[in-house]
Amino acid sequence: MPKAGFISLGCPKNLVDSEVMMGVLARHGYEFTPHAEEADVLVVNTCSFIAPAQKESIDAILEMAEHKKTGMAKKLIVAGCLVERYRDQIRDQIPEVDAVVGTGEIENILAAVEGELRADAALPSYLYHDLTPRILSTPKHAAYIKIAEGCDHPCSFCIIPQLRGKFRSRRFESVVREAENLAAAGVREVTLIGQDTTSYGEDLGLRDGLALLLERLAGVEGLQWVRSLYCYPNRVTQRLLDTIGAHPRIAKYMDMPLQHASRNVLARMKRGSSGDAFLQMLGRIRAAIPGVALRTSFIVGFPSETEADFRELCDFVKAAEFDWMGVFGYSDVDNAASFALDGKVDEETIKDRQDRLMALQQKISARKLRRFRGRRVTALVEGPSKDTPLVWEARLEGMAPEIDGKLYLNDIEVEGSSIAARTGDVVTAEISETHEYDLVGRVLEILDVAPPRAVQAAVTAPVQRVATGAALRIL
């Protein structure tokens, strides 16, 4: 059987695209390998959101091209966002590439591999659905569900509308069926993703579509948590907040990239609003969802950002006290509207501001996590740590996969028993140590045991996954 190896770069939205392409190839007899030298076909699914991501994608393509040169791989396919920006340049300048697959062409990956894909530079319009073949590459207890694609927001720093097309929602029942299939296959946590999940359903005539969807998914048996990422601040409604607060299965967690707090910078970003307005909104969120974990991200060094603007952002972060925060240095993208703006900030200043803001957040995070010391918490066991075999990893409800902190378990055996927690189990843990971003503890009790593999394998729902390490992935 032919073998394929995948490199999936960038965000979870890209990962879902890779899983769909793997599903299409698996349906036609392909197996998967984590070793590039064993692959007949290599697929690099690229990211092109900012300059560092673009460089990482190009480096990965060139690395895989070396395998093609030596004859170890027969085909090299480049997919994803970089294709939408540089389709012709990739084909012309890297002769080892056999085909390019844009974000709207992923269902045609087999045609690309077989040399039958016609070039299509049209604006992407593809959406997968619950019957689309898909091979999950996430741990067996977790999965992403992409509920929408594309974006209609005019943010001046962003080219996502050019890379992924206009905003379009998946059909409501299709998302529900996918969640039910995943739960039946043993998935304990689903994370809803899209460029703006809070706009879900607007193009389908749904009002408060995300709230309606969460309400429905809260009734899916077998799921421990349902969370959503990428909320747009001016689309957060009271109905959405009340829904998150009302249902135990919906994670008390909100990810809402605010990008800045200075009114002047937000205006140049074409985002609008202000730090004061954001603080009022955060107050509403915390009142409606007691104990909610809040995550955001900011861009520093945006064109014409002054030291006064940056200090305003720092003051806002001190007042807001986010649980989790990411800070990105502004990066010029040649076809983004911000590329033409004057007042560019030098790289040294951008790096300095990025470091200062993260140092501020580190102190806030360490202080907020100290409240967990000595407490008993509910956690989802992830499995042995990738960093050290001596401990296991787990997450609390307020920790999203991949992007937030972790709970490190130095003892997974229930005291006074020979029973130990396994990957996918829901447990009660006692916290013994707290650090800047992570917790340390031990398992006290197993609350809910993950479905045995035999049960998962017998499920007839159309859910498949590769074994751990069976797909070539760089994240």
ZAKOL-402963 format. One record per residue (C-alpha): x, y, z; residue in one letter. Coordinates in steps of 0.2 Angstrom, whole numbers, padded with zeros to 4 digits, always signed. Example, Ala and Ser with C-alpha at 12.3 -4.5 7.8 and 13.67 -1.06 7.14 Angstrom:
BEGIN
+0062-0022+0039A+0068-0005+0036S
end
This chain:
BEGIN
+0000+0000+0000M+0007+0018-0004P+0012+0028+0011K+0010+0046+0014A+0018+0058+0027G+0010+0074+0033F+0018+0090+0040I+0004+0101+0047S+0009+0119+0052L+0000+0133+0060G-0017+0133+0069C-0030+0120+0073P-0040+0125+0058K-0025+0120+0047N-0024+0104+0057L-0042+0099+0053V-0038+0102+0035D-0024+0090+0036S-0035+0077+0044E-0048+0079+0030V-0034+0076+0017M-0028+0061+0027M-0046+0054+0027G-0047+0056+0008V-0031+0047+0005L-0035+0033+0018A-0051+0030+0009R-0041+0026-0007H-0029+0014+0001G-0015+0025+0008Y-0006+0022+0025E+0003+0035+0035F+0021+0036+0041T+0030+0048+0053P+0046+0044+0043H+0049+0055+0028A+0061+0043+0021E+0047+0029+0021E+0034+0040+0012A+0029+0038-0006D+0020+0055-0005V+0024+0070+0006L+0011+0083+0010V+0016+0100+0018V+0001+0109+0024N+0007+0127+0026T+0003+0143+0036C+0006+0160+0030S-0002+0171+0043F+0013+0181+0048I+0031+0181+0042A+0038+0169+0054P+0025+0156+0050A+0028+0159+0031Q+0047+0156+0034K+0043+0140+0044E+0032+0134+0030S+0046+0137+0016I+0059+0129+0027D+0048+0113+0029A+0044+0113+0010I+0063+0114+0006L+0067+0100+0019E+0054+0089+0011M+0061+0093-0007A+0077+0086-0002E+0069+0069+0001H+0061+0071-0017K+0078+0075-0024K+0086+0059-0017T+0072+0048-0024G+0065+0043-0007M+0048+0051-0010A+0039+0050-0027K+0028+0065-0024K+0028+0081-0015L+0012+0091-0012I+0011+0108-0005V-0006+0113+0003A-0014+0127+0013G-0012+0146+0016C+0005+0148+0008L-0003+0141-0009V-0016+0155-0009E-0003+0168-0008R+0011+0161-0019Y+0003+0147-0030R+0013+0151-0045D+0030+0155-0036Q+0030+0139-0027I+0027+0129-0043R+0040+0139-0053D+0054+0141-0040Q+0053+0124-0031I+0053+0111-0046P+0052+0096-0034E+0034+0101-0030V+0022+0091-0040D+0006+0100-0036A-0001+0114-0025V-0018+0112-0016V-0026+0128-0009G-0037+0130+0006T-0053+0127-0005G-0046+0112-0014E-0042+0100+0000I-0055+0088-0004E-0046+0086-0021N-0030+0080-0013I-0031+0063-0022L-0032+0071-0039A-0016+0082-0034A-0007+0066-0029V-0012+0057-0045E-0007+0072-0056G-0025+0076-0061E-0029+0092-0051L-0032+0108-0062R-0025+0124-0055A-0039+0134-0046D-0035+0152-0040A-0053+0156-0036A-0058+0162-0019L-0060+0147-0008P-0077+0141-0004S-0075+0123+0002Y-0083+0117+0018L-0081+0099+0025Y-0096+0091+0033H-0100+0076+0045D-0099+0063+0031L-0082+0070+0025T-0068+0057+0028P-0056+0063+0041R-0042+0054+0051I-0040+0062+0068L-0022+0065+0073S-0026+0072+0090T-0025+0062+0106P-0040+0049+0107K-0049+0059+0120H-0049+0076+0111A-0054+0083+0094A-0057+0099+0085Y-0073+0103+0075I-0072+0117+0063K-0089+0125+0063I-0086+0139+0050A-0073+0145+0037E-0067+0161+0031G-0069+0179+0038C-0078+0195+0033D-0070+0206+0046H-0059+0220+0039P-0044+0220+0051C-0030+0229+0043S-0016+0217+0049F-0025+0201+0043C-0026+0192+0026I-0037+0178+0031I-0051+0183+0020P-0039+0182+0005Q-0032+0165+0011L-0048+0157+0016R-0062+0166+0008G-0078+0174+0014K-0086+0169+0030F-0097+0153+0029R-0105+0142+0042S-0107+0123+0042R-0125+0117+0043R-0131+0116+0061F-0136+0097+0061E-0120+0093+0052S-0110+0100+0067V-0121+0091+0079V-0119+0074+0070R-0100+0076+0070E-0100+0079+0089A-0111+0064+0092E-0100+0053+0081N-0084+0059+0090L-0092+0056+0107A-0097+0039+0102A-0079+0035+0097A-0073+0040+0114G-0069+0058+0112V-0071+0067+0129R-0068+0085+0124E-0072+0094+0108V-0066+0111+0104T-0076+0122+0091L-0065+0132+0080I-0067+0145+0066G-0059+0162+0062Q-0074+0170+0071D-0085+0157+0080T-0096+0171+0087T-0102+0174+0069S-0108+0156+0067Y-0124+0154+0059G-0127+0172+0053E-0125+0168+0035D-0138+0154+0038L-0151+0166+0046G-0147+0160+0064L-0147+0173+0078R-0135+0169+0092D-0130+0154+0082G-0115+0149+0093L-0126+0150+0109A-0139+0138+0100L-0125+0126+0095L-0117+0125+0112L-0134+0123+0120E-0137+0108+0108R-0120+0101+0111L-0122+0102+0130A-0134+0087+0128G-0122+0076+0119V-0119+0061+0130E-0101+0055+0133G-0093+0073+0131L-0085+0080+0147Q-0081+0098+0139W-0086+0108+0124V-0076+0123+0122R-0075+0136+0108S-0060+0147+0102L-0058+0163+0093Y-0073+0174+0099C-0074+0191+0091Y-0077+0204+0105P-0091+0214+0098N-0101+0198+0094R-0101+0192+0112V-0120+0192+0117T-0128+0190+0134Q-0137+0175+0127R-0120+0167+0123L-0113+0171+0141L-0129+0164+0149D-0128+0148+0139T-0110+0145+0144I-0114+0149+0162G-0129+0137+0162A-0123+0120+0156H-0110+0110+0165P-0103+0102+0149R-0099+0119+0141I-0081+0124+0147A-0081+0139+0158K-0068+0147+0146Y-0068+0161+0133M-0054+0164+0121D-0056+0182+0114M-0042+0190+0104P-0043+0208+0108L-0027+0214+0099Q-0024+0230+0108H-0032+0242+0121A-0028+0259+0114S-0042+0267+0105R-0030+0275+0092N-0021+0258+0088V-0038+0249+0088L-0044+0261+0075A-0029+0259+0064R-0032+0240+0065M-0050+0243+0060K-0056+0234+0075R-0064+0249+0085G-0068+0249+0103S-0056+0253+0118S-0049+0247+0134G-0063+0254+0144D-0076+0246+0134A-0067+0229+0135F-0066+0231+0154L-0084+0233+0155Q-0087+0218+0144M-0075+0207+0155L-0085+0212+0170G-0101+0206+0161R-0093+0190+0156I-0087+0186+0174R-0104+0191+0181A-0113+0179+0170A-0100+0164+0171I-0093+0163+0188P-0075+0156+0188G-0073+0158+0170V-0055+0157+0163A-0051+0171+0150L-0039+0170+0136R-0034+0184+0124T-0020+0189+0113S-0012+0206+0108F-0001+0213+0094I+0013+0225+0099V+0022+0237+0088G+0008+0240+0076F+0012+0255+0064P+0011+0271+0074S+0010+0263+0091E+0018+0275+0103T+0025+0272+0120E+0010+0280+0127A-0001+0267+0118D+0009+0253+0124F+0008+0259+0142R-0011+0260+0140E-0010+0242+0135L+0000+0237+0150C-0012+0246+0162D-0026+0237+0153F-0018+0220+0156V-0015+0224+0174K-0033+0229+0176A-0041+0215+0166A-0031+0200+0174E-0032+0187+0161F-0029+0169+0165D-0020+0166+0149W-0012+0178+0136M-0002+0178+0120G+0008+0193+0113V+0014+0194+0095F+0026+0206+0088G+0018+0215+0073Y+0024+0208+0056S+0022+0217+0040D+0012+0206+0027V+0014+0213+0009D-0005+0212+0004N-0012+0217+0021A-0020+0234+0022A-0008+0239+0037S+0007+0236+0025F+0004+0254+0018A+0003+0262+0035L+0016+0274+0040D+0024+0275+0057G+0033+0258+0057K+0040+0253+0073V+0058+0245+0073D+0060+0227+0077E+0071+0230+0093E+0056+0241+0100T+0044+0228+0095I+0054+0214+0104K+0056+0224+0119D+0037+0228+0121R+0033+0210+0118Q+0045+0204+0132D+0039+0218+0144R+0020+0213+0141L+0024+0195+0143M+0034+0198+0159A+0019+0208+0166L+0007+0193+0162Q+0019+0181+0169Q+0017+0189+0186K-0002+0189+0185I-0003+0171+0179S+0008+0165+0194A-0003+0175+0206R-0019+0168+0199K-0013+0150+0199L-0008+0151+0217R-0026+0151+0222R-0026+0132+0217F-0013+0127+0229R-0020+0114+0241G-0036+0113+0231R-0045+0098+0224R-0049+0100+0205V-0057+0090+0191T-0045+0086+0177A-0044+0077+0161L-0029+0066+0160V-0018+0068+0144E-0005+0055+0146G+0013+0054+0149P+0022+0070+0147S+0032+0074+0131K+0045+0083+0142D+0049+0070+0154T+0043+0052+0157P+0043+0054+0175L+0026+0064+0176V+0010+0063+0167W+0000+0078+0160E-0018+0084+0163A-0029+0099+0160R-0042+0108+0170L-0058+0115+0162E-0049+0132+0161G-0035+0125+0150M-0037+0123+0132A-0027+0110+0123P-0010+0115+0116E-0011+0134+0120I-0013+0136+0139D-0004+0129+0154G-0005+0111+0161K-0007+0101+0176L+0008+0089+0179Y+0004+0074+0189L+0018+0066+0198N+0007+0052+0205D-0007+0044+0194I-0011+0029+0206E-0026+0031+0217V-0020+0031+0235E-0022+0014+0244G-0026+0006+0227S-0017-0002+0213S-0028+0007+0201I-0020+0021+0191A-0027+0034+0179A-0026+0032+0161R-0026+0043+0146T-0044+0051+0144G-0049+0048+0162D-0058+0061+0171V-0050+0063+0189V-0050+0072+0205T-0032+0079+0208A-0025+0088+0223E-0013+0103+0218I+0003+0103+0228S+0013+0116+0218E+0010+0131+0207T+0021+0140+0194H+0020+0154+0182E+0009+0144+0169Y+0008+0126+0176D+0002+0116+0191L+0008+0101+0199V-0002+0088+0208G-0007+0070+0211R-0023+0059+0207V-0035+0056+0222L-0049+0048+0213E-0055+0043+0196I-0072+0050+0192L-0075+0044+0175D-0065+0030+0166V-0062+0033+0147A-0071+0020+0136P-0060+0005+0132P-0051+0004+0115R-0062-0011+0111A-0078-0001+0113V-0071+0013+0103Q-0065+0001+0089A-0083-0006+0088A-0091+0011+0085V-0099+0012+0068T-0098+0031+0067A-0087+0037+0053P-0073+0042+0065V-0055+0036+0062Q-0038+0041+0069R-0020+0037+0067V-0010+0029+0081A+0001+0041+0091T+0015+0046+0080G+0009+0038+0064A+0008+0054+0054A+0022+0066+0051L+0017+0082+0060R+0027+0098+0064I+0017+0110+0074L
end
